[in-house]
Amino acid sequence: MTQSQHEAIAAPSMVVERQRRAKQRRTMFYLALIAIGLVAPFLAYPVFLMKILCFALFACAFNLLLGYAGLLSFGHAAFLASGGYVTGYLLASYPGLTPEVGIIAGTFSATLLGILFGVLSIRRQGIYFAMVTLALAQLMFFVYIQAPFTGGEDGLHGVPRGELLGFIDLSNNIAMYYFVFAIFLFGFALIQRAVHSPFGQVLKAIRENEPRAVSLGYNVDAYKLLAFVLSAAIAGLAGSTKTVVFQLASLTDAHWHMSGEVILMTLLGGVGTLLGPVMGASLVISLQHILAQSPLGNWVSVILGLIFVVCVLSFRSGIVGELGKMYRKNFK
């Protein structure tokens, strides 16, 4: 047998071995991040960390739609707010209700709203899809202003954190942090599983070349609708959790600025990457926190806008995307 024949036989096994090692490296990396998350509340203010986790989950939900299905939604704030309002109302109105039930109810309401939005908008493409989602989200914004259960412009205040499972007191910030961290890990794992499943591969095919996906026999609208609903549900989960953390649900979460902010987080960190939205949310929330306490507090939006422009021009794939390119170029 010639050397070229030996190499042809060995090539598939080498590919499998490289894939196995890459999977091991990813597993070790994720375990290291989880370990950091477990000790983080003893190194930083837990409420600040919980805010980052909530917005990171929100950005991950948005990234599932934009980064993997190629659908730009300008109305994701509606799902964040819906989950928050329903959870806040239930926990404030029914004192005996446990927080996990309130969060599940809020997530379910955002899922139903996602189905409605998806059915009305999913057949549109490009800027038309974005405008339809923006219009629907603005409609919900005005509903929340007028609806009696939302508190209007005053919002819902004093939402009780309650006791998880009836015996874990969530008024303790450390206990609350680990509950939020567990919710974030659940949402992130769900997105990762969806992305790496056959469903996720079809979404990528639709994003790259929708007519070809149609020619292969896939029901493109059904796949996009499912991705939209899943993204809405996880965004609602983030909003519900945020309401429990801050004991507050307000119109800020329903405003179109919030939809723009999650776009900024996703693009800054790296659209189409799993950790990009987490990085983007961490940077945006940290910068907002630092700048708000500085003499530049009135210029937060302008400074974030300038940072966004610089990053888009310099790092077209986002921070995590560019780091991934450097790693693949130098270490593979």
Disulfide bonds with the S-S distance in Angstrom:
none
